[in-house]
Amino acid sequence: MRKCVGNIELCGNHLKYYVYGSRSTGFGVEIIVTRVEKADQIVSHDLGTAMSVAQQLQRGSVFPINLNEIIEDFEFEANSD
């Protein structure tokens, strides 16, 4: 499964945010900038959680280069609760 969560235009860059995966492998988030730069990472085995993370990334205008750090921060916050 691969679903587009949304698009934004920022500083001349077109960013696309996707959720991908399955229950067996887990769901991840992928960010693509103008078909040149891309990053993806598994974030959860729950589709709803992955969709929520992707939407937060889109609202925050996260670029692919920052995806790994942001996901690590989400995981740290979840573990510290």
C-alpha positions as CSV (number, residue, x, y, z in Angstrom):
1,M,0.0,0.0,0.0
2,R,1.2,3.5,-0.8
3,K,-1.0,6.6,-0.2
4,C,-0.2,10.3,-0.7
5,V,-1.0,12.2,2.4
6,G,-0.5,15.7,0.9
7,N,1.7,18.1,-1.0
8,I,3.2,21.5,-0.1
9,E,5.2,24.1,-2.0
10,L,8.0,25.7,-0.1
11,C,10.8,28.0,-1.3
12,G,10.4,26.7,-4.9
13,N,10.4,23.1,-3.8
14,H,7.5,20.8,-4.2
15,L,7.3,18.3,-1.4
16,K,5.1,15.1,-1.4
17,Y,4.3,13.1,1.7
18,Y,3.4,9.4,1.5
19,V,2.5,6.5,3.9
20,Y,3.5,3.1,2.7
21,G,3.7,-0.5,3.9
22,S,1.5,-3.3,5.4
23,R,0.6,-4.6,8.8
24,S,3.1,-7.4,8.5
25,T,6.1,-5.2,7.6
26,G,5.0,-2.0,9.3
27,F,4.0,1.4,7.9
28,G,6.4,4.1,7.0
29,V,6.6,7.7,5.8
30,E,8.2,8.8,2.6
31,I,9.0,12.4,1.7
32,I,10.0,13.4,-1.9
33,V,11.2,16.8,-3.0
34,T,10.6,17.6,-6.7
35,R,11.6,14.0,-7.6
36,V,15.2,14.6,-6.8
37,E,15.6,14.0,-3.1
38,K,13.8,11.3,-1.1
39,A,13.7,9.7,2.3
40,D,11.6,6.9,3.9
41,Q,11.4,5.2,7.2
42,I,9.2,2.6,8.9
43,V,7.4,4.3,11.8
44,S,4.8,1.9,13.1
45,H,2.8,-1.3,12.6
46,D,-0.3,0.8,12.9
47,L,-1.6,2.6,9.8
48,G,-3.3,5.3,11.8
49,T,-0.1,6.1,13.6
50,A,1.8,6.3,10.3
51,M,-0.9,8.5,8.8
52,S,-0.7,10.8,11.8
53,V,3.1,11.1,11.7
54,A,3.0,11.8,7.9
55,Q,0.4,14.6,8.4
56,Q,2.5,16.1,11.2
57,L,5.5,16.1,9.0
58,Q,3.6,17.8,6.2
59,R,2.2,20.5,8.5
60,G,5.8,21.1,9.8
61,S,7.2,21.2,6.2
62,V,9.8,18.5,7.0
63,F,12.4,17.9,4.2
64,P,13.7,14.4,3.4
65,I,17.1,15.1,4.9
66,N,15.5,15.6,8.4
67,L,13.2,12.6,8.4
68,N,15.4,10.3,10.3
69,E,16.1,12.8,13.1
70,I,12.4,13.7,13.4
71,I,11.3,10.1,13.7
72,E,14.0,9.5,16.4
73,D,12.6,12.5,18.3
74,F,9.0,11.0,18.0
75,E,10.3,7.7,19.3
76,F,12.1,9.3,22.2
77,E,9.0,11.3,23.2
78,A,6.9,8.1,23.0
79,N,9.3,6.2,25.2
80,S,9.6,8.9,27.8
81,D,5.8,9.1,28.4
